[in-house]
Amino acid sequence: MSIYENWVEQDLNPILSFSSQGKILYTNQEAQFLLNRVKKEQLYDLALKHAPANYGFETSYINLILHNYIFYAISVTYENDNEIHMKLYKSTNVKQDKKYAPKNISKTNIFTLVDLTISTRKTKSEVKFVKNYDPSIPEFMMVASDFLKLLNSIYDSFDSDCKFINTSVKLKTGEYIRLEDKKYSLVTIEIYGDNYHYNPDSIKHDKNRSSMILSLERDKAIIDLPLILK
C-alpha cells in the first residue's frame, strides 16, 4: 500500500466510491463504521445530490446529522459516468466528551438486566422475544436504573400487532466514546420487531443526563454504552 493509499485508509473522515448503479467500490475504515448505521443507498443518494453539474470536484458546506455523526461538509468528484467518489467531513461535535455522573453507578451484568425486563414482559404479552448475546462481554460500570428505564421505554414503543422483538447485545468494533479524557469501547444493544410495529417518537430519553447514546432508525432502536470496567 502506497503512502497515499494508507493516508486515505486511515483518514478519520468517511471516504466512499460508488459505481453508476450505486454499488460500493471502495470504503476506508471510517466509512465502514458509518455503513454499520447508515444504508449505502442513503449515502449514494447524498453523493448524487451534491455532485458537481459537470465532471470535476465540488465541496458543499452542510449541516447533516446521521445518527451519532454530524457532518459539516461533503466533497464529491467524478471523472466519468462509471464512478463517483465522496468524502464526508465530521464535525468536531461528533462523539464529544461527556460527563459521567458517578451517582448510582455500579458494576452490572447487562444480560441480567435485559433478561429481567424480558421475563417481566413475557407474563403480560404474547410477543416472542428473540435474544442474541455476545457472552464475551464482562460486567461493567453503568447506571442500571437509567438503562432499565430506557429499555422499558423502547419495548413500550412496540404496538400490539408486533409478533416478535429481537434484542442483540454485542461489543461494537472500531467505535468508542470519550468520557472525561478517557477512551472506552462501546457495547451496543439493538432492538427491532417485525414490519416496523414500533413508534420511535414515543421513546423517552434525556441524552443530557446519561452517557448512553440512543439512535432511532425506522426499523430499530440502538443503545450504545461505554464499556467501563472499573
C-alpha positions as a Markdown table, in Angstrom:
| # | Residue | x | y | z |
|---|---|---|---|---|
| 1 | Met | 0.0 | 0.0 | 0.0 |
| 2 | Ser | 1.4 | 3.4 | -1.0 |
| 3 | Ile | 1.6 | 6.4 | 1.4 |
| 4 | Tyr | -1.3 | 8.0 | -0.4 |
| 5 | Glu | -3.5 | 4.8 | -0.2 |
| 6 | Asn | -2.6 | 4.4 | 3.5 |
| 7 | Trp | -3.4 | 8.1 | 4.2 |
| 8 | Val | -6.9 | 7.7 | 2.7 |
| 9 | Glu | -7.5 | 4.4 | 4.5 |
| 10 | Gln | -6.6 | 6.0 | 7.9 |
| 11 | Asp | -8.5 | 9.2 | 7.3 |
| 12 | Leu | -10.8 | 10.0 | 10.2 |
| 13 | Asn | -13.5 | 11.1 | 7.7 |
| 14 | Pro | -15.6 | 8.6 | 5.7 |
| 15 | Ile | -14.5 | 8.2 | 2.1 |
| 16 | Leu | -16.6 | 6.1 | -0.4 |
| 17 | Ser | -16.6 | 5.3 | -4.1 |
| 18 | Phe | -19.7 | 4.1 | -5.9 |
| 19 | Ser | -20.5 | 2.7 | -9.3 |
| 20 | Ser | -23.1 | 4.3 | -11.5 |
| 21 | Gln | -25.6 | 1.7 | -10.2 |
| 22 | Gly | -24.9 | 2.6 | -6.6 |
| 23 | Lys | -22.7 | -0.4 | -5.8 |
| 24 | Ile | -19.9 | 0.3 | -3.3 |
| 25 | Leu | -16.5 | 0.1 | -5.0 |
| 26 | Tyr | -14.3 | 1.3 | -2.1 |
| 27 | Thr | -14.7 | 2.4 | 1.6 |
| 28 | Asn | -12.0 | 3.5 | 4.0 |
| 29 | Gln | -12.2 | 2.3 | 7.6 |
| 30 | Glu | -14.2 | 5.2 | 8.8 |
| 31 | Ala | -16.8 | 4.7 | 6.1 |
| 32 | Gln | -17.1 | 1.1 | 7.1 |
| 33 | Phe | -18.1 | 2.2 | 10.6 |
| 34 | Leu | -20.6 | 4.6 | 9.1 |
| 35 | Leu | -22.2 | 1.9 | 7.0 |
| 36 | Asn | -23.0 | 0.0 | 10.2 |
| 37 | Arg | -25.5 | 2.7 | 10.9 |
| 38 | Val | -26.5 | 4.2 | 7.5 |
| 39 | Lys | -27.7 | 2.3 | 4.4 |
| 40 | Lys | -25.5 | 2.6 | 1.3 |
| 41 | Glu | -28.5 | 3.8 | -0.7 |
| 42 | Gln | -28.8 | 6.8 | 1.5 |
| 43 | Leu | -25.1 | 7.7 | 1.1 |
| 44 | Tyr | -25.3 | 7.1 | -2.7 |
| 45 | Asp | -28.3 | 9.5 | -2.9 |
| 46 | Leu | -26.3 | 12.0 | -0.9 |
| 47 | Ala | -23.4 | 11.8 | -3.3 |
| 48 | Leu | -25.7 | 12.3 | -6.3 |
| 49 | Lys | -27.4 | 15.3 | -4.6 |
| 50 | His | -24.1 | 17.1 | -4.0 |
| 51 | Ala | -22.3 | 16.1 | -7.2 |
| 52 | Pro | -21.0 | 18.9 | -9.5 |
| 53 | Ala | -23.0 | 19.6 | -12.6 |
| 54 | Asn | -20.1 | 18.6 | -14.8 |
| 55 | Tyr | -17.0 | 16.4 | -14.4 |
| 56 | Gly | -14.8 | 17.6 | -11.7 |
| 57 | Phe | -14.8 | 18.3 | -7.9 |
| 58 | Glu | -17.1 | 20.2 | -5.7 |
| 59 | Thr | -17.3 | 20.8 | -1.9 |
| 60 | Ser | -20.5 | 21.8 | -0.2 |
| 61 | Tyr | -21.0 | 23.0 | 3.4 |
| 62 | Ile | -23.9 | 21.3 | 5.1 |
| 63 | Asn | -25.3 | 20.6 | 8.5 |
| 64 | Leu | -26.0 | 16.9 | 8.2 |
| 65 | Ile | -26.9 | 14.6 | 11.2 |
| 66 | Leu | -26.7 | 10.8 | 10.6 |
| 67 | His | -27.4 | 9.0 | 13.9 |
| 68 | Asn | -24.4 | 9.8 | 16.1 |
| 69 | Tyr | -22.5 | 11.6 | 13.4 |
| 70 | Ile | -22.6 | 15.3 | 12.5 |
| 71 | Phe | -21.1 | 16.4 | 9.2 |
| 72 | Tyr | -20.3 | 19.9 | 8.2 |
| 73 | Ala | -19.2 | 19.4 | 4.6 |
| 74 | Ile | -19.2 | 17.0 | 1.7 |
| 75 | Ser | -16.9 | 16.7 | -1.3 |
| 76 | Val | -17.9 | 14.8 | -4.4 |
| 77 | Thr | -15.9 | 14.1 | -7.5 |
| 78 | Tyr | -16.3 | 12.1 | -10.7 |
| 79 | Glu | -14.3 | 12.0 | -14.0 |
| 80 | Asn | -16.6 | 9.7 | -15.9 |
| 81 | Asp | -20.1 | 8.2 | -15.8 |
| 82 | Asn | -19.0 | 4.9 | -14.2 |
| 83 | Glu | -17.7 | 6.0 | -10.8 |
| 84 | Ile | -18.4 | 8.7 | -8.2 |
| 85 | His | -16.4 | 9.4 | -5.1 |
| 86 | Met | -17.5 | 11.1 | -1.9 |
| 87 | Lys | -15.9 | 12.4 | 1.3 |
| 88 | Leu | -17.8 | 13.5 | 4.4 |
| 89 | Tyr | -16.2 | 15.8 | 6.9 |
| 90 | Lys | -17.1 | 15.1 | 10.5 |
| 91 | Ser | -17.8 | 18.0 | 12.9 |
| 92 | Thr | -15.7 | 18.3 | 16.0 |
| 93 | Asn | -19.0 | 17.9 | 17.9 |
| 94 | Val | -19.2 | 14.2 | 16.9 |
| 95 | Lys | -19.0 | 12.0 | 19.9 |
| 96 | Gln | -17.7 | 14.8 | 22.1 |
| 97 | Asp | -16.6 | 14.3 | 25.7 |
| 98 | Lys | -19.4 | 13.6 | 28.1 |
| 99 | Lys | -19.6 | 13.9 | 31.9 |
| 100 | Tyr | -20.4 | 10.6 | 33.5 |
| 101 | Ala | -22.0 | 11.3 | 36.9 |
| 102 | Pro | -20.8 | 8.8 | 39.5 |
| 103 | Lys | -24.2 | 8.7 | 41.3 |
| 104 | Asn | -25.7 | 5.2 | 41.3 |
| 105 | Ile | -23.0 | 3.7 | 39.1 |
| 106 | Ser | -22.3 | 0.0 | 39.9 |
| 107 | Lys | -20.7 | -3.0 | 38.1 |
| 108 | Thr | -23.6 | -4.8 | 36.5 |
| 109 | Asn | -24.3 | -7.8 | 34.2 |
| 110 | Ile | -26.1 | -6.3 | 31.3 |
| 111 | Phe | -27.6 | -9.7 | 30.3 |
| 112 | Thr | -29.2 | -10.0 | 33.7 |
| 113 | Leu | -30.9 | -6.6 | 33.2 |
| 114 | Val | -32.2 | -7.5 | 29.7 |
| 115 | Asp | -33.4 | -10.9 | 30.8 |
| 116 | Leu | -35.2 | -9.4 | 33.8 |
| 117 | Thr | -37.0 | -6.9 | 31.6 |
| 118 | Ile | -38.0 | -9.5 | 29.0 |
| 119 | Ser | -39.1 | -12.0 | 31.7 |
| 120 | Thr | -41.4 | -9.4 | 33.2 |
| 121 | Arg | -43.0 | -8.6 | 29.8 |
| 122 | Lys | -43.5 | -12.3 | 28.9 |
| 123 | Thr | -46.1 | -12.6 | 31.6 |
| 124 | Lys | -48.1 | -9.7 | 30.1 |
| 125 | Ser | -47.7 | -10.2 | 26.4 |
| 126 | Glu | -47.7 | -12.9 | 23.7 |
| 127 | Val | -44.9 | -11.3 | 21.8 |
| 128 | Lys | -42.0 | -13.7 | 21.1 |
| 129 | Phe | -38.7 | -12.3 | 22.4 |
| 130 | Val | -35.5 | -13.4 | 20.5 |
| 131 | Lys | -32.2 | -12.8 | 22.1 |
| 132 | Asn | -28.7 | -12.7 | 20.6 |
| 133 | Tyr | -25.9 | -12.2 | 23.2 |
| 134 | Asp | -22.1 | -11.9 | 22.9 |
| 135 | Pro | -21.0 | -13.9 | 26.0 |
| 136 | Ser | -17.6 | -12.3 | 25.9 |
| 137 | Ile | -18.9 | -9.0 | 27.3 |
| 138 | Pro | -18.0 | -8.8 | 31.0 |
| 139 | Glu | -19.8 | -7.0 | 33.8 |
| 140 | Phe | -19.2 | -3.2 | 33.5 |
| 141 | Met | -20.0 | 0.0 | 35.3 |
| 142 | Met | -23.3 | 1.6 | 34.4 |
| 143 | Val | -26.4 | 3.2 | 35.9 |
| 144 | Ala | -28.7 | 0.3 | 35.9 |
| 145 | Ser | -31.9 | 2.3 | 36.7 |
| 146 | Asp | -31.4 | 4.6 | 33.7 |
| 147 | Phe | -30.7 | 1.7 | 31.4 |
| 148 | Leu | -33.8 | -0.2 | 32.6 |
| 149 | Lys | -35.9 | 2.9 | 32.2 |
| 150 | Leu | -34.8 | 3.4 | 28.6 |
| 151 | Leu | -35.1 | -0.3 | 27.8 |
| 152 | Asn | -38.7 | -0.4 | 29.0 |
| 153 | Ser | -39.5 | 2.7 | 27.0 |
| 154 | Ile | -38.2 | 1.1 | 23.9 |
| 155 | Tyr | -40.2 | -2.1 | 24.5 |
| 156 | Asp | -43.3 | 0.0 | 25.2 |
| 157 | Ser | -42.9 | 1.6 | 21.8 |
| 158 | Phe | -43.9 | -1.6 | 20.0 |
| 159 | Asp | -47.6 | -1.9 | 19.3 |
| 160 | Ser | -49.9 | -4.8 | 20.0 |
| 161 | Asp | -49.6 | -6.2 | 16.4 |
| 162 | Cys | -45.9 | -6.9 | 16.8 |
| 163 | Lys | -45.3 | -10.7 | 16.7 |
| 164 | Phe | -41.6 | -10.8 | 17.8 |
| 165 | Ile | -39.0 | -8.4 | 19.2 |
| 166 | Asn | -35.3 | -9.2 | 18.6 |
| 167 | Thr | -32.7 | -8.0 | 21.1 |
| 168 | Ser | -29.0 | -8.3 | 20.5 |
| 169 | Val | -26.2 | -7.3 | 22.8 |
| 170 | Lys | -22.7 | -7.2 | 21.3 |
| 171 | Leu | -19.4 | -5.4 | 21.5 |
| 172 | Lys | -19.0 | -2.7 | 18.8 |
| 173 | Thr | -15.9 | -3.0 | 16.7 |
| 174 | Gly | -13.9 | 0.1 | 15.8 |
| 175 | Glu | -16.0 | 2.7 | 17.6 |
| 176 | Tyr | -15.5 | 4.4 | 21.0 |
| 177 | Ile | -16.6 | 7.2 | 23.2 |
| 178 | Arg | -14.6 | 9.7 | 25.3 |
| 179 | Leu | -15.6 | 10.3 | 28.9 |
| 180 | Glu | -13.6 | 12.8 | 30.8 |
| 181 | Asp | -10.5 | 12.4 | 28.6 |
| 182 | Lys | -10.6 | 8.6 | 28.6 |
| 183 | Lys | -11.5 | 6.4 | 25.7 |
| 184 | Tyr | -13.9 | 3.5 | 26.1 |
| 185 | Ser | -15.2 | 0.8 | 23.8 |
| 186 | Leu | -18.9 | 0.6 | 23.2 |
| 187 | Val | -21.4 | -2.1 | 24.0 |
| 188 | Thr | -24.4 | -1.9 | 21.6 |
| 189 | Ile | -27.9 | -3.1 | 22.1 |
| 190 | Glu | -30.1 | -3.4 | 19.0 |
| 191 | Ile | -33.8 | -3.9 | 19.3 |
| 192 | Tyr | -36.2 | -4.4 | 16.4 |
| 193 | Gly | -39.5 | -6.1 | 15.7 |
| 194 | Asp | -41.4 | -7.3 | 12.7 |
| 195 | Asn | -42.8 | -5.0 | 10.0 |
| 196 | Tyr | -42.0 | -1.7 | 11.7 |
| 197 | His | -44.5 | -2.1 | 14.5 |
| 198 | Tyr | -42.9 | 0.5 | 16.7 |
| 199 | Asn | -43.1 | 4.2 | 17.3 |
| 200 | Pro | -39.7 | 5.8 | 17.9 |
| 201 | Asp | -41.3 | 9.1 | 18.8 |
| 202 | Ser | -42.7 | 7.6 | 21.9 |
| 203 | Ile | -39.3 | 6.6 | 23.3 |
| 204 | Lys | -38.2 | 8.9 | 26.2 |
| 205 | His | -34.5 | 9.5 | 26.8 |
| 206 | Asp | -32.7 | 12.5 | 28.3 |
| 207 | Lys | -29.4 | 12.5 | 26.4 |
| 208 | Asn | -28.0 | 15.3 | 28.7 |
| 209 | Arg | -28.3 | 13.1 | 31.8 |
| 210 | Ser | -26.7 | 10.0 | 30.5 |
| 211 | Ser | -23.7 | 8.7 | 28.6 |
| 212 | Met | -26.0 | 6.2 | 26.8 |
| 213 | Ile | -26.2 | 7.0 | 23.1 |
| 214 | Leu | -29.7 | 6.4 | 21.7 |
| 215 | Ser | -30.1 | 6.1 | 17.9 |
| 216 | Leu | -33.6 | 5.6 | 16.5 |
| 217 | Glu | -34.0 | 4.2 | 13.0 |
| 218 | Arg | -37.2 | 3.4 | 11.1 |
| 219 | Asp | -37.0 | -0.2 | 11.9 |
| 220 | Lys | -34.9 | -0.4 | 15.1 |
| 221 | Ala | -33.6 | 1.3 | 18.2 |
| 222 | Ile | -29.9 | 1.2 | 19.2 |
| 223 | Ile | -28.4 | 1.9 | 22.6 |
| 224 | Asp | -24.6 | 2.4 | 22.9 |
| 225 | Leu | -23.0 | 2.1 | 26.3 |
| 226 | Pro | -19.4 | 2.8 | 27.3 |
| 227 | Leu | -17.6 | -0.4 | 28.5 |
| 228 | Ile | -16.2 | 1.0 | 31.8 |
| 229 | Leu | -14.6 | -1.9 | 33.7 |
| 230 | Lys | -13.6 | 0.0 | 36.9 |
